[in-house]
Amino acid sequence: MRGIHWPRLVFVEWMLQVVDEIDDAVGVLRLCVLGIAAETGLALTGAVGVGAIVAAVAAGAEGPLIYSATLLLGFAAALKFQSSRFPTRL
């Protein structure tokens, strides 16, 4: 190899390795944040469902309102059970 010295090649290889490790760390953090956001969303959906059911019963609402709140809570529970039964593998 003309014009390129051995120490320079080693330095470039080292820099590429460092950038690759930083990219891996950012990818892991991104997946962690997405997982936390998904778990928070499911818990929030469940809390809204329970709150809606309690509010509907306390207000003496008709059946369709209580039924829709129960559906929302059931949907959140189904999503939670599905995610626990089929974990994603990296």
Backbone torsions as a table, in degrees:
resi	resn	phi	psi	omega
1	MET	NA	115.3	-179.3
2	ARG	-88.8	137.7	173.3
3	GLY	83.8	-14.9	179.0
4	ILE	-113.2	125.5	-178.2
5	HIS	-91.6	152.2	-178.1
6	TRP	-56.0	-45.5	179.8
7	PRO	-59.8	-32.8	-179.9
8	ARG	-67.6	-39.1	177.7
9	LEU	-64.3	-39.4	178.7
10	VAL	-65.2	-40.8	179.1
11	PHE	-63.9	-42.5	179.4
12	VAL	-64.2	-42.5	178.1
13	GLU	-61.6	-41.3	179.6
14	TRP	-64.5	-43.5	179.6
15	MET	-63.8	-40.4	177.4
16	LEU	-63.2	-37.9	178.5
17	GLN	-65.6	-41.8	179.7
18	VAL	-64.1	-45.4	179.5
19	VAL	-63.0	-38.5	178.1
20	ASP	-64.5	-41.1	179.3
21	GLU	-66.8	-39.1	177.0
22	ILE	-64.0	-41.8	178.1
23	ASP	-62.4	-40.4	177.6
24	ASP	-63.5	-41.8	180.0
25	ALA	-65.0	-41.1	178.3
26	VAL	-64.7	-39.5	178.3
27	GLY	-63.0	-41.1	179.1
28	VAL	-65.9	-43.1	178.4
29	LEU	-62.9	-38.4	179.7
30	ARG	-64.2	-44.2	178.5
31	LEU	-64.8	-37.0	178.7
32	CYS	-64.6	-44.1	179.7
33	VAL	-64.7	-39.8	178.2
34	LEU	-63.7	-40.4	178.5
35	GLY	-65.1	-41.6	178.7
36	ILE	-65.6	-40.8	179.1
37	ALA	-63.8	-38.9	179.4
38	ALA	-66.7	-43.1	179.2
39	GLU	-65.7	-39.4	178.5
40	THR	-65.0	-41.2	178.9
41	GLY	-62.4	-40.4	178.6
42	LEU	-67.1	-41.0	178.7
43	ALA	-66.2	-39.2	178.8
44	LEU	-65.7	-41.2	177.9
45	THR	-62.5	-41.8	177.2
46	GLY	-63.7	-41.2	179.4
47	ALA	-65.7	-40.1	177.3
48	VAL	-64.2	-39.8	178.6
49	GLY	-63.0	-46.1	178.9
50	VAL	-64.3	-42.7	178.5
51	GLY	-61.7	-39.6	179.5
52	ALA	-66.7	-40.0	178.7
53	ILE	-64.7	-45.0	-179.6
54	VAL	-63.7	-42.6	-179.9
55	ALA	-65.7	-39.0	-179.6
56	ALA	-66.9	-42.5	179.4
57	VAL	-67.3	-41.3	-179.0
58	ALA	-66.9	-33.1	-179.3
59	ALA	-84.2	-6.3	-178.9
60	GLY	70.4	36.9	-177.3
61	ALA	-70.8	164.1	-179.7
62	GLU	-76.2	172.0	-176.4
63	GLY	-58.8	-44.7	-177.5
64	PRO	-59.4	-34.5	178.6
65	LEU	-69.1	-43.6	178.1
66	ILE	-65.9	-39.0	179.0
67	TYR	-63.6	-42.2	-179.7
68	SER	-66.5	-36.8	176.6
69	ALA	-66.2	-38.6	177.5
70	THR	-65.8	-38.0	176.3
71	LEU	-62.5	-41.0	178.4
72	LEU	-61.9	-43.3	178.4
73	LEU	-66.9	-40.5	177.6
74	GLY	-64.7	-36.8	177.5
75	PHE	-63.2	-43.7	178.5
76	ALA	-63.2	-41.6	179.3
77	ALA	-66.2	-39.0	178.9
78	ALA	-64.9	-40.0	176.9
79	LEU	-64.0	-40.7	179.7
80	LYS	-65.5	-43.9	179.9
81	PHE	-66.8	-38.8	179.5
82	GLN	-64.9	-40.6	-179.3
83	SER	-69.8	-29.5	178.8
84	SER	-80.0	-27.2	179.7
85	ARG	-79.1	-33.1	-176.8
86	PHE	-122.3	75.3	-179.6
87	PRO	-68.4	144.7	178.2
88	THR	-79.8	142.0	178.5
89	ARG	-110.6	136.7	179.5
90	LEU	-91.6	NA	NA
